[in-house]
Amino acid sequence: MSHNTSANIATADALTLLLSNQHALAAALEEISQWVASQGGNGAADNALAALEGLDLHAKALTEAINTVRNG
């Protein structure tokens, strides 16, 4: 019996899109934090980098969820 129903495939595809968006946001946030730091805003840059840690943690959880849904 296959666990890859159309609903599972759609869910995994949607999660994959969210993960892709999350990676793009993380890259943009990192670029912005580097620019802010270069302009002397080290505190704001540190806050942005702390937010990146949350994005990384959530990206790992999304990856695990995608793998669970795709593999049944």
mmCIF file of the N, C-alpha and C atoms, coordinates in Angstrom:
data_MODEL
# 
_entry.id   MODEL 
# 
loop_
_atom_site.group_PDB 
_atom_site.id 
_atom_site.type_symbol 
_atom_site.label_atom_id 
_atom_site.label_alt_id 
_atom_site.label_comp_id 
_atom_site.label_asym_id 
_atom_site.label_entity_id 
_atom_site.label_seq_id 
_atom_site.pdbx_PDB_ins_code 
_atom_site.Cartn_x 
_atom_site.Cartn_y 
_atom_site.Cartn_z 
_atom_site.occupancy 
_atom_site.B_iso_or_equiv 
_atom_site.pdbx_formal_charge 
_atom_site.auth_seq_id 
_atom_site.auth_comp_id 
_atom_site.auth_asym_id 
_atom_site.auth_atom_id 
_atom_site.pdbx_PDB_model_num 
ATOM 1   N N  . MET A 1 1  ? 0.846  -1.189 0.000  1.00 0.00 ? 1  MET A N  1 
ATOM 2   C CA . MET A 1 1  ? 0.000  0.000  0.000  1.00 0.00 ? 1  MET A CA 1 
ATOM 3   C C  . MET A 1 1  ? 0.884  1.244  0.000  1.00 0.00 ? 1  MET A C  1 
ATOM 4   N N  . SER A 1 2  ? 0.623  2.141  -0.915 1.00 0.00 ? 2  SER A N  1 
ATOM 5   C CA . SER A 1 2  ? 1.436  3.349  -1.043 1.00 0.00 ? 2  SER A CA 1 
ATOM 6   C C  . SER A 1 2  ? 0.973  4.415  -0.052 1.00 0.00 ? 2  SER A C  1 
ATOM 7   N N  . HIS A 1 3  ? 1.940  5.040  0.549  1.00 0.00 ? 3  HIS A N  1 
ATOM 8   C CA . HIS A 1 3  ? 1.639  6.135  1.476  1.00 0.00 ? 3  HIS A CA 1 
ATOM 9   C C  . HIS A 1 3  ? 1.640  7.483  0.768  1.00 0.00 ? 3  HIS A C  1 
ATOM 10  N N  . ASN A 1 4  ? 2.050  7.518  -0.487 1.00 0.00 ? 4  ASN A N  1 
ATOM 11  C CA . ASN A 1 4  ? 2.142  8.775  -1.220 1.00 0.00 ? 4  ASN A CA 1 
ATOM 12  C C  . ASN A 1 4  ? 0.829  9.089  -1.921 1.00 0.00 ? 4  ASN A C  1 
ATOM 13  N N  . THR A 1 5  ? -0.177 9.400  -1.139 1.00 0.00 ? 5  THR A N  1 
ATOM 14  C CA . THR A 1 5  ? -1.444 9.815  -1.711 1.00 0.00 ? 5  THR A CA 1 
ATOM 15  C C  . THR A 1 5  ? -1.284 11.199 -2.315 1.00 0.00 ? 5  THR A C  1 
ATOM 16  N N  . SER A 1 6  ? -2.249 11.584 -3.122 1.00 0.00 ? 6  SER A N  1 
ATOM 17  C CA . SER A 1 6  ? -2.159 12.919 -3.725 1.00 0.00 ? 6  SER A CA 1 
ATOM 18  C C  . SER A 1 6  ? -2.155 14.011 -2.653 1.00 0.00 ? 6  SER A C  1 
ATOM 19  N N  . ALA A 1 7  ? -2.845 13.774 -1.556 1.00 0.00 ? 7  ALA A N  1 
ATOM 20  C CA . ALA A 1 7  ? -2.845 14.765 -0.464 1.00 0.00 ? 7  ALA A CA 1 
ATOM 21  C C  . ALA A 1 7  ? -1.458 14.859 0.165  1.00 0.00 ? 7  ALA A C  1 
ATOM 22  N N  . ASN A 1 8  ? -0.789 13.722 0.352  1.00 0.00 ? 8  ASN A N  1 
ATOM 23  C CA . ASN A 1 8  ? 0.559  13.745 0.919  1.00 0.00 ? 8  ASN A CA 1 
ATOM 24  C C  . ASN A 1 8  ? 1.524  14.446 -0.014 1.00 0.00 ? 8  ASN A C  1 
ATOM 25  N N  . ILE A 1 9  ? 1.395  14.170 -1.307 1.00 0.00 ? 9  ILE A N  1 
ATOM 26  C CA . ILE A 1 9  ? 2.274  14.806 -2.288 1.00 0.00 ? 9  ILE A CA 1 
ATOM 27  C C  . ILE A 1 9  ? 2.056  16.319 -2.294 1.00 0.00 ? 9  ILE A C  1 
ATOM 28  N N  . ALA A 1 10 ? 0.799  16.738 -2.262 1.00 0.00 ? 10 ALA A N  1 
ATOM 29  C CA . ALA A 1 10 ? 0.490  18.173 -2.249 1.00 0.00 ? 10 ALA A CA 1 
ATOM 30  C C  . ALA A 1 10 ? 1.018  18.825 -0.971 1.00 0.00 ? 10 ALA A C  1 
ATOM 31  N N  . THR A 1 11 ? 0.881  18.138 0.149  1.00 0.00 ? 11 THR A N  1 
ATOM 32  C CA . THR A 1 11 ? 1.377  18.672 1.422  1.00 0.00 ? 11 THR A CA 1 
ATOM 33  C C  . THR A 1 11 ? 2.895  18.807 1.396  1.00 0.00 ? 11 THR A C  1 
ATOM 34  N N  . ALA A 1 12 ? 3.574  17.772 0.916  1.00 0.00 ? 12 ALA A N  1 
ATOM 35  C CA . ALA A 1 12 ? 5.032  17.823 0.835  1.00 0.00 ? 12 ALA A CA 1 
ATOM 36  C C  . ALA A 1 12 ? 5.482  18.914 -0.124 1.00 0.00 ? 12 ALA A C  1 
ATOM 37  N N  . ASP A 1 13 ? 4.782  19.063 -1.238 1.00 0.00 ? 13 ASP A N  1 
ATOM 38  C CA . ASP A 1 13 ? 5.124  20.126 -2.186 1.00 0.00 ? 13 ASP A CA 1 
ATOM 39  C C  . ASP A 1 13 ? 4.942  21.511 -1.569 1.00 0.00 ? 13 ASP A C  1 
ATOM 40  N N  . ALA A 1 14 ? 3.855  21.693 -0.815 1.00 0.00 ? 14 ALA A N  1 
ATOM 41  C CA . ALA A 1 14 ? 3.609  22.986 -0.167 1.00 0.00 ? 14 ALA A CA 1 
ATOM 42  C C  . ALA A 1 14 ? 4.672  23.272 0.891  1.00 0.00 ? 14 ALA A C  1 
ATOM 43  N N  . LEU A 1 15 ? 5.021  22.258 1.663  1.00 0.00 ? 15 LEU A N  1 
ATOM 44  C CA . LEU A 1 15 ? 6.078  22.433 2.667  1.00 0.00 ? 15 LEU A CA 1 
ATOM 45  C C  . LEU A 1 15 ? 7.417  22.752 2.012  1.00 0.00 ? 15 LEU A C  1 
ATOM 46  N N  . THR A 1 16 ? 7.674  22.144 0.865  1.00 0.00 ? 16 THR A N  1 
ATOM 47  C CA . THR A 1 16 ? 8.910  22.413 0.134  1.00 0.00 ? 16 THR A CA 1 
ATOM 48  C C  . THR A 1 16 ? 8.953  23.868 -0.328 1.00 0.00 ? 16 THR A C  1 
ATOM 49  N N  . LEU A 1 17 ? 7.823  24.380 -0.784 1.00 0.00 ? 17 LEU A N  1 
ATOM 50  C CA . LEU A 1 17 ? 7.768  25.793 -1.179 1.00 0.00 ? 17 LEU A CA 1 
ATOM 51  C C  . LEU A 1 17 ? 8.004  26.710 0.021  1.00 0.00 ? 17 LEU A C  1 
ATOM 52  N N  . LEU A 1 18 ? 7.413  26.374 1.151  1.00 0.00 ? 18 LEU A N  1 
ATOM 53  C CA . LEU A 1 18 ? 7.643  27.168 2.370  1.00 0.00 ? 18 LEU A CA 1 
ATOM 54  C C  . LEU A 1 18 ? 9.113  27.139 2.766  1.00 0.00 ? 18 LEU A C  1 
ATOM 55  N N  . LEU A 1 19 ? 9.728  25.976 2.654  1.00 0.00 ? 19 LEU A N  1 
ATOM 56  C CA . LEU A 1 19 ? 11.149 25.860 2.987  1.00 0.00 ? 19 LEU A CA 1 
ATOM 57  C C  . LEU A 1 19 ? 11.996 26.700 2.036  1.00 0.00 ? 19 LEU A C  1 
ATOM 58  N N  . SER A 1 20 ? 11.650 26.682 0.766  1.00 0.00 ? 20 SER A N  1 
ATOM 59  C CA . SER A 1 20 ? 12.371 27.494 -0.215 1.00 0.00 ? 20 SER A CA 1 
ATOM 60  C C  . SER A 1 20 ? 12.235 28.981 0.114  1.00 0.00 ? 20 SER A C  1 
ATOM 61  N N  . ASN A 1 21 ? 11.034 29.407 0.465  1.00 0.00 ? 21 ASN A N  1 
ATOM 62  C CA . ASN A 1 21 ? 10.821 30.800 0.869  1.00 0.00 ? 21 ASN A CA 1 
ATOM 63  C C  . ASN A 1 21 ? 11.631 31.134 2.112  1.00 0.00 ? 21 ASN A C  1 
ATOM 64  N N  . GLN A 1 22 ? 11.694 30.197 3.036  1.00 0.00 ? 22 GLN A N  1 
ATOM 65  C CA . GLN A 1 22 ? 12.434 30.423 4.271  1.00 0.00 ? 22 GLN A CA 1 
ATOM 66  C C  . GLN A 1 22 ? 13.925 30.602 3.979  1.00 0.00 ? 22 GLN A C  1 
ATOM 67  N N  . HIS A 1 23 ? 14.465 29.803 3.068  1.00 0.00 ? 23 HIS A N  1 
ATOM 68  C CA . HIS A 1 23 ? 15.873 29.949 2.700  1.00 0.00 ? 23 HIS A CA 1 
ATOM 69  C C  . HIS A 1 23 ? 16.118 31.316 2.048  1.00 0.00 ? 23 HIS A C  1 
ATOM 70  N N  . ALA A 1 24 ? 15.196 31.740 1.204  1.00 0.00 ? 24 ALA A N  1 
ATOM 71  C CA . ALA A 1 24 ? 15.342 33.051 0.554  1.00 0.00 ? 24 ALA A CA 1 
ATOM 72  C C  . ALA A 1 24 ? 15.294 34.174 1.584  1.00 0.00 ? 24 ALA A C  1 
ATOM 73  N N  . LEU A 1 25 ? 14.371 34.091 2.525  1.00 0.00 ? 25 LEU A N  1 
ATOM 74  C CA . LEU A 1 25 ? 14.283 35.105 3.580  1.00 0.00 ? 25 LEU A CA 1 
ATOM 75  C C  . LEU A 1 25 ? 15.550 35.126 4.430  1.00 0.00 ? 25 LEU A C  1 
ATOM 76  N N  . ALA A 1 26 ? 16.066 33.957 4.739  1.00 0.00 ? 26 ALA A N  1 
ATOM 77  C CA . ALA A 1 26 ? 17.294 33.888 5.538  1.00 0.00 ? 26 ALA A CA 1 
ATOM 78  C C  . ALA A 1 26 ? 18.461 34.531 4.801  1.00 0.00 ? 26 ALA A C  1 
ATOM 79  N N  . ALA A 1 27 ? 18.569 34.257 3.517  1.00 0.00 ? 27 ALA A N  1 
ATOM 80  C CA . ALA A 1 27 ? 19.659 34.856 2.729  1.00 0.00 ? 27 ALA A CA 1 
ATOM 81  C C  . ALA A 1 27 ? 19.524 36.375 2.689  1.00 0.00 ? 27 ALA A C  1 
ATOM 82  N N  . ALA A 1 28 ? 18.308 36.860 2.500  1.00 0.00 ? 28 ALA A N  1 
ATOM 83  C CA . ALA A 1 28 ? 18.093 38.308 2.468  1.00 0.00 ? 28 ALA A CA 1 
ATOM 84  C C  . ALA A 1 28 ? 18.391 38.935 3.822  1.00 0.00 ? 28 ALA A C  1 
ATOM 85  N N  . LEU A 1 29 ? 17.960 38.292 4.883  1.00 0.00 ? 29 LEU A N  1 
ATOM 86  C CA . LEU A 1 29 ? 18.201 38.811 6.229  1.00 0.00 ? 29 LEU A CA 1 
ATOM 87  C C  . LEU A 1 29 ? 19.688 38.849 6.539  1.00 0.00 ? 29 LEU A C  1 
ATOM 88  N N  . GLU A 1 30 ? 20.407 37.848 6.086  1.00 0.00 ? 30 GLU A N  1 
ATOM 89  C CA . GLU A 1 30 ? 21.856 37.842 6.307  1.00 0.00 ? 30 GLU A CA 1 
ATOM 90  C C  . GLU A 1 30 ? 22.534 38.981 5.553  1.00 0.00 ? 30 GLU A C  1 
ATOM 91  N N  . GLU A 1 31 ? 22.139 39.201 4.310  1.00 0.00 ? 31 GLU A N  1 
ATOM 92  C CA . GLU A 1 31 ? 22.698 40.309 3.526  1.00 0.00 ? 31 GLU A CA 1 
ATOM 93  C C  . GLU A 1 31 ? 22.402 41.655 4.188  1.00 0.00 ? 31 GLU A C  1 
ATOM 94  N N  . ILE A 1 32 ? 21.175 41.837 4.618  1.00 0.00 ? 32 ILE A N  1 
ATOM 95  C CA . ILE A 1 32 ? 20.780 43.097 5.260  1.00 0.00 ? 32 ILE A CA 1 
ATOM 96  C C  . ILE A 1 32 ? 21.542 43.294 6.563  1.00 0.00 ? 32 ILE A C  1 
ATOM 97  N N  . SER A 1 33 ? 21.697 42.218 7.339  1.00 0.00 ? 33 SER A N  1 
ATOM 98  C CA . SER A 1 33 ? 22.410 42.358 8.617  1.00 0.00 ? 33 SER A CA 1 
ATOM 99  C C  . SER A 1 33 ? 23.872 42.717 8.393  1.00 0.00 ? 33 SER A C  1 
ATOM 100 N N  . GLN A 1 34 ? 24.469 42.186 7.335  1.00 0.00 ? 34 GLN A N  1 
ATOM 101 C CA . GLN A 1 34 ? 25.853 42.556 7.025  1.00 0.00 ? 34 GLN A CA 1 
ATOM 102 C C  . GLN A 1 34 ? 25.947 44.035 6.646  1.00 0.00 ? 34 GLN A C  1 
ATOM 103 N N  . TRP A 1 35 ? 25.001 44.506 5.877  1.00 0.00 ? 35 TRP A N  1 
ATOM 104 C CA . TRP A 1 35 ? 25.006 45.913 5.495  1.00 0.00 ? 35 TRP A CA 1 
ATOM 105 C C  . TRP A 1 35 ? 24.783 46.797 6.724  1.00 0.00 ? 35 TRP A C  1 
ATOM 106 N N  . VAL A 1 36 ? 23.826 46.421 7.565  1.00 0.00 ? 36 VAL A N  1 
ATOM 107 C CA . VAL A 1 36 ? 23.550 47.206 8.777  1.00 0.00 ? 36 VAL A CA 1 
ATOM 108 C C  . VAL A 1 36 ? 24.801 47.264 9.653  1.00 0.00 ? 36 VAL A C  1 
ATOM 109 N N  . ALA A 1 37 ? 25.487 46.142 9.810  1.00 0.00 ? 37 ALA A N  1 
ATOM 110 C CA . ALA A 1 37 ? 26.715 46.116 10.616 1.00 0.00 ? 37 ALA A CA 1 
ATOM 111 C C  . ALA A 1 37 ? 27.775 47.027 10.004 1.00 0.00 ? 37 ALA A C  1 
ATOM 112 N N  . SER A 1 38 ? 27.870 47.036 8.679  1.00 0.00 ? 38 SER A N  1 
ATOM 113 C CA . SER A 1 38 ? 28.875 47.887 8.028  1.00 0.00 ? 38 SER A CA 1 
ATOM 114 C C  . SER A 1 38 ? 28.564 49.366 8.187  1.00 0.00 ? 38 SER A C  1 
ATOM 115 N N  . GLN A 1 39 ? 27.311 49.684 8.492  1.00 0.00 ? 39 GLN A N  1 
ATOM 116 C CA . GLN A 1 39 ? 26.902 51.065 8.707  1.00 0.00 ? 39 GLN A CA 1 
ATOM 117 C C  . GLN A 1 39 ? 26.946 51.457 10.185 1.00 0.00 ? 39 GLN A C  1 
ATOM 118 N N  . GLY A 1 40 ? 27.427 50.533 11.029 1.00 0.00 ? 40 GLY A N  1 
ATOM 119 C CA . GLY A 1 40 ? 27.577 50.840 12.443 1.00 0.00 ? 40 GLY A CA 1 
ATOM 120 C C  . GLY A 1 40 ? 26.424 50.371 13.314 1.00 0.00 ? 40 GLY A C  1 
ATOM 121 N N  . GLY A 1 41 ? 25.470 49.699 12.739 1.00 0.00 ? 41 GLY A N  1 
ATOM 122 C CA . GLY A 1 41 ? 24.318 49.228 13.509 1.00 0.00 ? 41 GLY A CA 1 
ATOM 123 C C  . GLY A 1 41 ? 24.522 47.812 14.010 1.00 0.00 ? 41 GLY A C  1 
ATOM 124 N N  . ASN A 1 42 ? 25.543 47.636 14.825 1.00 0.00 ? 42 ASN A N  1 
ATOM 125 C CA . ASN A 1 42 ? 25.891 46.285 15.274 1.00 0.00 ? 42 ASN A CA 1 
ATOM 126 C C  . ASN A 1 42 ? 24.809 45.637 16.111 1.00 0.00 ? 42 ASN A C  1 
ATOM 127 N N  . GLY A 1 43 ? 24.120 46.401 16.929 1.00 0.00 ? 43 GLY A N  1 
ATOM 128 C CA . GLY A 1 43 ? 23.040 45.838 17.747 1.00 0.00 ? 43 GLY A CA 1 
ATOM 129 C C  . GLY A 1 43 ? 21.909 45.311 16.887 1.00 0.00 ? 43 GLY A C  1 
ATOM 130 N N  . ALA A 1 44 ? 21.524 46.091 15.894 1.00 0.00 ? 44 ALA A N  1 
ATOM 131 C CA . ALA A 1 44 ? 20.453 45.659 14.988 1.00 0.00 ? 44 ALA A CA 1 
ATOM 132 C C  . ALA A 1 44 ? 20.906 44.451 14.171 1.00 0.00 ? 44 ALA A C  1 
ATOM 133 N N  . ALA A 1 45 ? 22.159 44.446 13.757 1.00 0.00 ? 45 ALA A N  1 
ATOM 134 C CA . ALA A 1 45 ? 22.691 43.313 12.999 1.00 0.00 ? 45 ALA A CA 1 
ATOM 135 C C  . ALA A 1 45 ? 22.696 42.050 13.853 1.00 0.00 ? 45 ALA A C  1 
ATOM 136 N N  . ASP A 1 46 ? 23.052 42.190 15.113 1.00 0.00 ? 46 ASP A N  1 
ATOM 137 C CA . ASP A 1 46 ? 23.040 41.040 16.023 1.00 0.00 ? 46 ASP A CA 1 
ATOM 138 C C  . ASP A 1 46 ? 21.625 40.495 16.190 1.00 0.00 ? 46 ASP A C  1 
ATOM 139 N N  . ASN A 1 47 ? 20.644 41.384 16.283 1.00 0.00 ? 47 ASN A N  1 
ATOM 140 C CA . ASN A 1 47 ? 19.249 40.952 16.399 1.00 0.00 ? 47 ASN A CA 1 
ATOM 141 C C  . ASN A 1 47 ? 18.800 40.203 15.151 1.00 0.00 ? 47 ASN A C  1 
ATOM 142 N N  . ALA A 1 48 ? 19.221 40.693 13.997 1.00 0.00 ? 48 ALA A N  1 
ATOM 143 C CA . ALA A 1 48 ? 18.865 40.024 12.742 1.00 0.00 ? 48 ALA A CA 1 
ATOM 144 C C  . ALA A 1 48 ? 19.504 38.641 12.674 1.00 0.00 ? 48 ALA A C  1 
ATOM 145 N N  . LEU A 1 49 ? 20.743 38.537 13.116 1.00 0.00 ? 49 LEU A N  1 
ATOM 146 C CA . LEU A 1 49 ? 21.413 37.241 13.112 1.00 0.00 ? 49 LEU A CA 1 
ATOM 147 C C  . LEU A 1 49 ? 20.769 36.275 14.100 1.00 0.00 ? 49 LEU A C  1 
ATOM 148 N N  . ALA A 1 50 ? 20.266 36.800 15.206 1.00 0.00 ? 50 ALA A N  1 
ATOM 149 C CA . ALA A 1 50 ? 19.540 35.951 16.155 1.00 0.00 ? 50 ALA A CA 1 
ATOM 150 C C  . ALA A 1 50 ? 18.256 35.423 15.511 1.00 0.00 ? 50 ALA A C  1 
ATOM 151 N N  . ALA A 1 51 ? 17.604 36.246 14.720 1.00 0.00 ? 51 ALA A N  1 
ATOM 152 C CA . ALA A 1 51 ? 16.398 35.801 14.013 1.00 0.00 ? 51 ALA A CA 1 
ATOM 153 C C  . ALA A 1 51 ? 16.743 34.704 13.008 1.00 0.00 ? 51 ALA A C  1 
ATOM 154 N N  . LEU A 1 52 ? 17.934 34.787 12.432 1.00 0.00 ? 52 LEU A N  1 
ATOM 155 C CA . LEU A 1 52 ? 18.382 33.742 11.501 1.00 0.00 ? 52 LEU A CA 1 
ATOM 156 C C  . LEU A 1 52 ? 18.463 32.383 12.183 1.00 0.00 ? 52 LEU A C  1 
ATOM 157 N N  . GLU A 1 53 ? 18.845 32.373 13.442 1.00 0.00 ? 53 GLU A N  1 
ATOM 158 C CA . GLU A 1 53 ? 18.905 31.112 14.178 1.00 0.00 ? 53 GLU A CA 1 
ATOM 159 C C  . GLU A 1 53 ? 17.529 30.457 14.244 1.00 0.00 ? 53 GLU A C  1 
ATOM 160 N N  . GLY A 1 54 ? 16.505 31.266 14.446 1.00 0.00 ? 54 GLY A N  1 
ATOM 161 C CA . GLY A 1 54 ? 15.143 30.743 14.461 1.00 0.00 ? 54 GLY A CA 1 
ATOM 162 C C  . GLY A 1 54 ? 14.742 30.197 13.099 1.00 0.00 ? 54 GLY A C  1 
ATOM 163 N N  . LEU A 1 55 ? 15.104 30.917 12.043 1.00 0.00 ? 55 LEU A N  1 
ATOM 164 C CA . LEU A 1 55 ? 14.804 30.435 10.691 1.00 0.00 ? 55 LEU A CA 1 
ATOM 165 C C  . LEU A 1 55 ? 15.504 29.107 10.422 1.00 0.00 ? 55 LEU A C  1 
ATOM 166 N N  . ASP A 1 56 ? 16.748 28.987 10.860 1.00 0.00 ? 56 ASP A N  1 
ATOM 167 C CA . ASP A 1 56 ? 17.490 27.738 10.670 1.00 0.00 ? 56 ASP A CA 1 
ATOM 168 C C  . ASP A 1 56 ? 16.823 26.584 11.410 1.00 0.00 ? 56 ASP A C  1 
ATOM 169 N N  . LEU A 1 57 ? 16.411 26.840 12.630 1.00 0.00 ? 57 LEU A N  1 
ATOM 170 C CA . LEU A 1 57 ? 15.746 25.813 13.427 1.00 0.00 ? 57 LEU A CA 1 
ATOM 171 C C  . LEU A 1 57 ? 14.449 25.375 12.751 1.00 0.00 ? 57 LEU A C  1 
ATOM 172 N N  . HIS A 1 58 ? 13.679 26.341 12.280 1.00 0.00 ? 58 HIS A N  1 
ATOM 173 C CA . HIS A 1 58 ? 12.417 26.020 11.618 1.00 0.00 ? 58 HIS A CA 1 
ATOM 174 C C  . HIS A 1 58 ? 12.647 25.327 10.283 1.00 0.00 ? 58 HIS A C  1 
ATOM 175 N N  . ALA A 1 59 ? 13.726 25.675 9.593  1.00 0.00 ? 59 ALA A N  1 
ATOM 176 C CA . ALA A 1 59 ? 14.044 25.008 8.328  1.00 0.00 ? 59 ALA A CA 1 
ATOM 177 C C  . ALA A 1 59 ? 14.331 23.529 8.567  1.00 0.00 ? 59 ALA A C  1 
ATOM 178 N N  . LYS A 1 60 ? 15.013 23.234 9.646  1.00 0.00 ? 60 LYS A N  1 
ATOM 179 C CA . LYS A 1 60 ? 15.281 21.835 9.975  1.00 0.00 ? 60 LYS A CA 1 
ATOM 180 C C  . LYS A 1 60 ? 13.978 21.090 10.254 1.00 0.00 ? 60 LYS A C  1 
ATOM 181 N N  . ALA A 1 61 ? 13.065 21.712 10.980 1.00 0.00 ? 61 ALA A N  1 
ATOM 182 C CA . ALA A 1 61 ? 11.778 21.083 11.279 1.00 0.00 ? 61 ALA A CA 1 
ATOM 183 C C  . ALA A 1 61 ? 10.956 20.882 10.007 1.00 0.00 ? 61 ALA A C  1 
ATOM 184 N N  . LEU A 1 62 ? 10.977 21.871 9.119  1.00 0.00 ? 62 LEU A N  1 
ATOM 185 C CA . LEU A 1 62 ? 10.266 21.722 7.847  1.00 0.00 ? 62 LEU A CA 1 
ATOM 186 C C  . LEU A 1 62 ? 10.852 20.591 7.016  1.00 0.00 ? 62 LEU A C  1 
ATOM 187 N N  . THR A 1 63 ? 12.171 20.486 6.984  1.00 0.00 ? 63 THR A N  1 
ATOM 188 C CA . THR A 1 63 ? 12.827 19.412 6.237  1.00 0.00 ? 63 THR A CA 1 
ATOM 189 C C  . THR A 1 63 ? 12.413 18.052 6.776  1.00 0.00 ? 63 THR A C  1 
ATOM 190 N N  . GLU A 1 64 ? 12.375 17.920 8.090  1.00 0.00 ? 64 GLU A N  1 
ATOM 191 C CA . GLU A 1 64 ? 11.952 16.661 8.705  1.00 0.00 ? 64 GLU A CA 1 
ATOM 192 C C  . GLU A 1 64 ? 10.492 16.355 8.365  1.00 0.00 ? 64 GLU A C  1 
ATOM 193 N N  . ALA A 1 65 ? 9.651  17.367 8.390  1.00 0.00 ? 65 ALA A N  1 
ATOM 194 C CA . ALA A 1 65 ? 8.237  17.159 8.064  1.00 0.00 ? 65 ALA A CA 1 
ATOM 195 C C  . ALA A 1 65 ? 8.066  16.738 6.602  1.00 0.00 ? 65 ALA A C  1 
ATOM 196 N N  . ILE A 1 66 ? 8.815  17.386 5.721  1.00 0.00 ? 66 ILE A N  1 
ATOM 197 C CA . ILE A 1 66 ? 8.760  17.022 4.298  1.00 0.00 ? 66 ILE A CA 1 
ATOM 198 C C  . ILE A 1 66 ? 9.164  15.562 4.120  1.00 0.00 ? 66 ILE A C  1 
ATOM 199 N N  . ASN A 1 67 ? 10.250 15.170 4.743  1.00 0.00 ? 67 ASN A N  1 
ATOM 200 C CA . ASN A 1 67 ? 10.711 13.789 4.625  1.00 0.00 ? 67 ASN A CA 1 
ATOM 201 C C  . ASN A 1 67 ? 9.703  12.804 5.192  1.00 0.00 ? 67 ASN A C  1 
ATOM 202 N N  . THR A 1 68 ? 9.070  13.157 6.300  1.00 0.00 ? 68 THR A N  1 
ATOM 203 C CA . THR A 1 68 ? 8.064  12.286 6.900  1.00 0.00 ? 68 THR A CA 1 
ATOM 204 C C  . THR A 1 68 ? 6.869  12.122 5.963  1.00 0.00 ? 68 THR A C  1 
ATOM 205 N N  . VAL A 1 69 ? 6.391  13.209 5.408  1.00 0.00 ? 69 VAL A N  1 
ATOM 206 C CA . VAL A 1 69 ? 5.220  13.150 4.526  1.00 0.00 ? 69 VAL A CA 1 
ATOM 207 C C  . VAL A 1 69 ? 5.562  12.391 3.243  1.00 0.00 ? 69 VAL A C  1 
ATOM 208 N N  . ARG A 1 70 ? 6.724  12.670 2.673  1.00 0.00 ? 70 ARG A N  1 
ATOM 209 C CA . ARG A 1 70 ? 7.102  12.006 1.416  1.00 0.00 ? 70 ARG A CA 1 
ATOM 210 C C  . ARG A 1 70 ? 7.364  10.509 1.601  1.00 0.00 ? 70 ARG A C  1 
ATOM 211 N N  . ASN A 1 71 ? 7.911  10.130 2.744  1.00 0.00 ? 71 ASN A N  1 
ATOM 212 C CA . ASN A 1 71 ? 8.278  8.731  2.967  1.00 0.00 ? 71 ASN A CA 1 
ATOM 213 C C  . ASN A 1 71 ? 7.212  7.924  3.703  1.00 0.00 ? 71 ASN A C  1 
ATOM 214 N N  . GLY A 1 72 ? 6.164  8.613  4.107  1.00 0.00 ? 72 GLY A N  1 
ATOM 215 C CA . GLY A 1 72 ? 5.082  7.899  4.798  1.00 0.00 ? 72 GLY A CA 1 
ATOM 216 C C  . GLY A 1 72 ? 5.443  7.655  6.194  1.00 0.00 ? 72 GLY A C  1 
# 
